[in-house]
Amino acid sequence: MAFPEYRARRLRDHPTFRDMVAETTLTPQHLVQPLFVKEAIDGREPIKSMPGQAQLGMNELVAEAARVREAGVPAVLLFGIPREKDATGSSATRPDGIIQQAVRAIKQQTPDLAVIVDVCLCEYTDHGHCGVLTETGGRRTVDNDATLAHLAEMAVTCTQAGADMVAPSDMMDGRVGAIREALDAAELTHVPIMSYAVKYASNFYGPFRDAAESTPQFGDRRGYQMDPRNSDEALREAAEDLDEGADILIVKPALAYGDIIRRIKETFGVPVAAYSVSGEYAMVEAAAANGWVERSDLIREILISLRRAGADILITYWAAEVAAALRG
């Protein structure tokens, strides 16, 4: 029997009943806040292309993480920017690297905040690519297999520092399996992997590359990130990561990829995270600054759309703000 529209209208007219029967929910528990920690600074350095966001020195990072938790957000996703970079991103793997120090500092100050570490070399290499380079016939490319050992070592040192979860974002083939094997060998079998399983070569990433200082110094990342024209490929990438031991799958970007989120969720029935990326954030902030949109309503609408598409977890630069509003 069809549900008459006039009955739905009666429910929508009452704010309490409208919330009770809503098909999609958005709560602070769905949110993850990305944070950028930079080794060479004190305090905050605003990110011009991401108004309201900043690179954080260590003390400011610890304070910001506490504010995020107080707002009701259960987890942060950390990106590190070292003082010095080299061809192999060696500082990413060091037990005393900036990201490992950041994990320890946050867990000491706010132990009930879950800390997820982005595992990738692009922030740590002087060339800005996500792995170790090789040269063949005068052409430089990322050496997939040589990169895996570095990613695995980074994952181990970060979890030994206290990270609750690792999130490999490099898109190297086999990296989930290499990380799972390394974590298990280090007796870190309890640490889950949230894999950037479906990461498209997107124009939405520009502001992030400012924030993480990770713009490639030559070429682009299309060789190891996905073609936005492809949908079936997303299922193959996700299946491979699940076979290798991924616990959660990330789709990135989010706003233009709701169909991909839905296909991943319906096909595999596993936890799915949507990363609402820097370009999505910057577009909304720019439109709001010009008075073209109602900012808070649009942010809520975007996040609800991702939940409706099937995302269990929302990684968003608005996490703390939205969580505080939801609780308030």
Sequence and secondary structure as in RCSB ss.txt:
>XXXX:A:sequence
MAFPEYRARRLRDHPTFRDMVAETTLTPQHLVQPLFVKEAIDGREPIKSMPGQAQLGMNELVAEAARVREAGVPA
VLLFGIPREKDATGSSATRPDGIIQQAVRAIKQQTPDLAVIVDVCLCEYTDHGHCGVLTETGGRRTVDNDATLAH
LAEMAVTCTQAGADMVAPSDMMDGRVGAIREALDAAELTHVPIMSYAVKYASNFYGPFRDAAESTPQFGDRRGYQ
MDPRNSDEALREAAEDLDEGADILIVKPALAYGDIIRRIKETFGVPVAAYSVSGEYAMVEAAAANGWVERSDLIR
EILISLRRAGADILITYWAAEVAAALRG
>XXXX:A:secstr
    HHHHHHHHTSHHHHHHT S    GGGEEEEEEEETT SSEEE TTSTT EEE HHHHHHHHHHHHHHT  E
EEEEEE SS BTT GGGT TTSHHHHHHHHHHHH TTSEEEEEE STTTBSS  SS EEEETTEEEE HHHHHHH
HHHHHHHHHHTT SEEEE S  TTHHHHHHHHHHHTT TT  BEEEEEEB  GGGHHHHHHHT   SSS STTTS
B TT SHHHHHHHHHHHHHT SEEEEES TT HHHHHHHHHHH S EEEEE HHHHHHHHHHHHTTSS HHHHHH
HHHHHHHHHT SEEEETTHHHHHHHHH 
